[in-house]
Amino acid sequence: MCTYRTDRVLLEGSGKGANGWFELKAATVYFDHPVSAPMEHALNIDFVNPELGPSARVAVELGRESALALARAITLMVEGSPVS
């Protein structure tokens, strides 16, 4: 089901797109119809650097269970890692 909710998160990191690595500035997260994934609805995440234009984007479409599994794995890794 589409939530029509979009969250934007400011980021510090890097992403690899068609033109190589670039600095990430933000991610847009929403649950909607995917463009490519073979499912009715997906958690869509666009990792972007708006300053670099449309080519500085990495898009991800995940099924609900995959998104939840990824969120759990990220939480476990970050909580168990030493702070640098």
Steps between C-alpha positions, in 0.01 A plus 500: 500500500631845412554720802548825306757581768851597405785546745828667419809420705823699486799269457875491523655233281568385144307324228606343172303597191549468126784754509681351800505599867345824622427665834150429636307787651149357554263209457134516407298210642143409404270197463335496159481319167850404384632595157690177438457245783241231416260574786191710562657724767855556622704704740678739266821673603676758286850582621595836347728800482276772354801730449638260238180463295286200403793268424603508870225259606482140613147359509390191697161324500444239772210273588354546846671200661833585337475858625429382854789250489735772374386742774566233765845421358595868485386554859698197624815607314489863611413424862777240523769713336750713686442873468770666293 
